[in-house]
Amino acid sequence: MTPKVSVIVTVKNEEKTIGKLLASLKAQTRPPDEIIIVDGGSTDQTVEVIKAWASELPLKLIVRPGLNISQGRNLAIKEASGEIIASTDAGVRLSPNWLEALLKPFEEGAKVVSGFFLPDVEGAFEIAMGATVLPSLEDVNPRKFLPSSRSVAFLKEAWEKVGGYPEWLDYCEDLIFDFKLRKLYGPFPFAPEAIAYFKPRTNLRDFFIQYYRYARGDGKADLWRLRHFIRYSTYLVLVPALFLLGLKLNPMWWFGFVIGGILYLRSPYRRLFRMMAGLSFREKVLAFLLVPVIRVTGDLAKMVGYPVGVVWRLRYGVPEDWRKMGSS
């Protein structure tokens, strides 16, 4: 008997993007048995747009103003009747075989399956942003890859065993969920064909806010201590030291900035050169120049956000010892 599959989505103020997602769900080669959408209190026309699709898709809409993403996902899963939960987000469009590719490893006993995501971009800024912040397939080690909840599937039973998404976290919640599942089940099968095409932020202000929130979530959950330490050390110690050494001793010390820049931007530029074939010469130059600006903006946002999260954690503590979840 074919297991029932529920697709879950959380939304808030997505009137411009939700139609694209629903159209891609309708076009799936393996249609979902049901789609549970939790709206966290939209003030635009998101709910009306979703209702307009009710005759074309097996939709169930739940409106709960004030829920964060974790609470919304947990509520959607509780309401889902499927044995398998496939999670995605508003703001994406799914490849036609997204669900089919996600489900295939379950035939061989998988408990969790990682999908993938690619940038859905146009124009110099968006292409530069996608190249800078989103990995390409060749960047992924399948055994270590932690899926975003915009493209992942898991047994409802697995969700129950790890206690669901952490409702005390407003960002980075899917990473904690991944860690708990991996501790219980080991590395996840990887389905690179299960692609969610994701549009990154379209301006630096929104990008800064996004990465500030991500880093604040890292601080709250006590994630990536070494990465953040290296970032602070680079910007606050190494960069000033190289500048002063070049100024006081020998300008050759400034060659360290060239070497560091090459290492720092190598991967984004490698991805960029593959993505900008359709751009004009002027747009290519602009995209090339935007990559370091985007990278530094993201780093500064993280440096601001991380201590805010740490202060929150020291003040309120972590409500669950997620690092021990699933251990025997």
Secondary structure, DSSP 8 states (H G I E B T S, - for coil): ----EEEEEEESS-TTTHHHHHHHHHT-SS--SEEEEEES--SSSHHHHHHHTTTTS-EEEEE-TT--HHHHHHHHHHH---SEEEE--TTEEE-TTHHHHHHGGGGGT-SEEEEEEEE---HHHHHHHHHHHS--GGG--TTT----TTSEEEEHHHHHHTTSS-TT-SSSHHHHHHHHHHHHH-S--EEEEEEEEE---SSHHHHHHHHHHHHHHHHHHT--HHHHHHHHHIIIIIHHHHHHHHHHT-GGGGHHHHHHHHHHHHHHHHHHHHH-TTS-HHHHHHHHHHHHHHHHHHHHHHHHHHHHHHHHHHHH--SS-GGGTT--
